[in-house]
Amino acid sequence: MKVIVDLCVVPIGVGVHLAPYIAACEKVLTEAGLKIQLHPNGTAIEGEWCPVFAAIEACHRTDYGVGCRHDYTTATITTPTDRGQPLD
């Protein structure tokens, strides 16, 4: 199933400099072959359900691997089946 997810992952307890965590998550999503668009409040992701959510899990694991112990995540999900509605 095709999904578009608006994702916001916030590392908790790592200080105010979040750029390294955002860059690490962006790399995970890009390497997963997903179509993404970063925006001021998070990242829009387009792809198939399972790869998208596997990549979101990988973002958490990546954050934990670089010192974060708690992520706060919000995701808004749409499943456009009636017509194509790409990020473009």
N, C-alpha and C positions, 0 to 999 in steps of 0.2 A: 504494500500500500504506500502510495506517495504521500509524504508529509512535508509541511513547512513548519518549522519550530522557531520561535523567538526565544532565545536562550540567554540567561544571565547567570553566570557563576561568580560568586563573590567569596574569595578566600577570607576566612575569619582568623584574626589573631596574628596576621603577618605584617602589620604596619600599614602605612598609607600608600606605599609604592607597589601598585598591583600590576604594572606593565610586564614584569617577567612572567607572571601567571597567565595574563591575557595572551601574551605571545606564545607561550607553551600550548595553551588550549587551541589557539588559531592554527598552530602547526599540526596538532593532532587532527583537527577537522579537515585541513587541507590534504594531509597525507591519506586520510580516509577516502579521498576522492569526492567529497561533498561540495556542493555549491554553497558558498557562504558569503555574507555581507556583514562586515562589522559596522556597528552604528554606536552612537553615544551611550546607549543603555544596554548594550549586549551584542548578540550576534544572531542574524537570521540564517537558518540552515534549510536547505532543500535536498531531499533525497528519499530513499526508501526507508520505511519504518525501522527495520532491524539495524541496518548500518548507521542510521542517525543516532539511535539510542545506544548502540555499542560505542560510538564515538563520544557521546556525552559521558558515558561511564569512564572511558579512557581519559577524558579531560580531568575527571575527579582523581583518577589514579596518578595522572601526571602531576597534578597539584600536590598530592600527598608525597610523591617522590621527590619533590623539591622543597619540602619543609612545611607545607600546610597540613594541618590536622583537622580542619573543619571547613567545609564549603557550604555556603548557603546558595541554593539554586532555585530559580524560577524558570518555568518553561510554559509557553503558550503554544498550543498545537492546533494546526488546522489540517484537515485531510480533504483536499479539494477533489472530489470524484466526479462532479457534475461537468466540470470544464477545466481546461488547463489554466493554471494560475501561477506561473513561475515567478521567481523573485524579480526578474526583469520587469 
